[in-house]
Amino acid sequence: MKLVFIGAPGAGKGTYAQYLREKYCIPHISTGDIFREEIAKGSELGRRVKEYIDRGELVPDDIVIEVVKKRLNQPDTRNGFILDGFPRTLNQARALDEIVVIDAVIYLNVSEEVAVKRLSGRRICPVCGRVYNIYYEPKPRNDEKCDYDGAQLIMREDDRPEIVRNRYRVFHETFKPIIDYYRNKGLLIEVDSNRSIREVMPELEELLKKKGILRIKPCKPDIKPD
Ligand SMILES: [Zn+2]
């Protein structure tokens, strides 16, 4: 089950990926996470990547491709994987075709209004790091205070409505060529991500089974999407 996940901020990409990772024991490979880890470790790669990020530039294709190639050679990818954050250019998409045969590209399509509501409702506890949402579960029990330690919850700068709208637009500009590329190859599976994962996930798993993409047995069959 070799999958690429594409979705705007607020589409729930992380939630879907986490569910499949836990249930089927396949790795969730996020290039952003790999870069953050390498920077934290202070590795040679981390130092190179940090230079671009500090200048506010994108990490060049050749570095990103090299990192993904190395990661996909690890033995834990044998039964499948979820690629997240890659490819984000046509050049990267073509390079990926040289590295591995992708089974499907899951495009979580969310409307701008739903994305704004999901993200602008998010509140984080500065003390324990728990994440709440004032519109969806888990909601804080009283006001905007943490259920566990009573700390005043905060909103991340990135989650402010005007910033979410901008991130949403940038996503569509960036990913339109990638979405078209995979649609033309017949690999794109578009999911209506305005609905809850509880509704969408069973349908998606059925579809992947029907297409012969989901052939592995769950390692944790009892995990439910929520
Ligand atoms: Zn807390």
Residues whose N, C-alpha, C, O or C-beta is under 5 A from the ligand:
A	BS01	ZN	C125 V127 C128 G129 R130 C146 Y148 D149
